[in-house]
Amino acid sequence: MGKSESQMDIVEKSTKSGKKSWRFVAIGLAVLLLLMTCSAVALVILYASSRGK
């Protein structure tokens, strides 16, 4: 038996929103990784400068 149009719309909407949420998660993780990398570099620079004094 085939699905009605309303059921097809619900399935299409749920798959589209699922893809969007994964994209936002990926962007969020990339930004978090970038911030962590920047903070690690800053800590290494601070450690190196304080050790040189």
Kinemage of the C-alpha trace (Angstrom):
@kinemage 1
@onewidth
@group {chain A} dominant
@subgroup {mainchain}
@vectorlist {calphas} color= white
{ca met a 1} P 0.000 0.000 0.000
{ca gly a 2} L 1.229 3.467 -0.867
{ca lys a 3} L 1.606 6.354 1.484
{ca ser a 4} L -0.653 9.369 1.305
{ca glu a 5} L 0.733 12.781 0.415
{ca ser a 6} L 0.588 13.988 4.016
{ca gln a 7} L 2.660 11.010 5.159
{ca met a 8} L 5.176 11.654 2.393
{ca asp a 9} L 5.450 15.315 3.456
{ca ile a 10} L 6.070 14.298 7.073
{ca val a 11} L 8.809 11.874 6.015
{ca glu a 12} L 10.463 14.484 3.772
{ca lys a 13} L 10.353 17.166 6.486
{ca ser a 14} L 11.835 14.856 9.099
{ca thr a 15} L 14.725 13.815 6.847
{ca lys a 16} L 15.509 17.422 5.908
{ca ser a 17} L 15.545 18.619 9.522
{ca gly a 18} L 17.730 15.649 10.476
{ca lys a 19} L 20.328 16.672 7.929
{ca lys a 20} L 20.256 20.278 9.142
{ca ser a 21} L 20.773 19.308 12.771
{ca trp a 22} L 23.786 17.153 11.864
{ca arg a 23} L 25.223 20.072 9.884
{ca phe a 24} L 24.832 22.380 12.893
{ca val a 25} L 26.476 19.778 15.129
{ca ala a 26} L 29.394 19.478 12.708
{ca ile a 27} L 29.825 23.260 12.532
{ca gly a 28} L 29.636 23.511 16.314
{ca leu a 29} L 32.259 20.823 16.768
{ca ala a 30} L 34.539 22.482 14.212
{ca val a 31} L 34.255 25.828 16.019
{ca leu a 32} L 34.900 24.140 19.360
{ca leu a 33} L 37.961 22.383 17.951
{ca leu a 34} L 39.250 25.672 16.558
{ca leu a 35} L 38.820 27.405 19.926
{ca met a 36} L 40.543 24.556 21.759
{ca thr a 37} L 43.451 24.684 19.311
{ca cys a 38} L 43.804 28.445 19.732
{ca ser a 39} L 43.759 28.138 23.520
{ca ala a 40} L 46.377 25.370 23.423
{ca val a 41} L 48.651 27.518 21.245
{ca ala a 42} L 48.152 30.487 23.578
{ca leu a 43} L 49.039 28.351 26.604
{ca val a 44} L 52.198 27.069 24.911
{ca ile a 45} L 53.231 30.632 24.044
{ca leu a 46} L 52.589 31.807 27.614
{ca tyr a 47} L 54.513 28.857 29.030
{ca ala a 48} L 57.453 29.476 26.716
{ca ser a 49} L 57.563 33.195 27.492
{ca ser a 50} L 57.361 32.675 31.265
{ca arg a 51} L 60.044 29.998 31.159
{ca gly a 52} L 62.426 32.300 29.285
{ca lys a 53} L 62.381 34.968 32.021
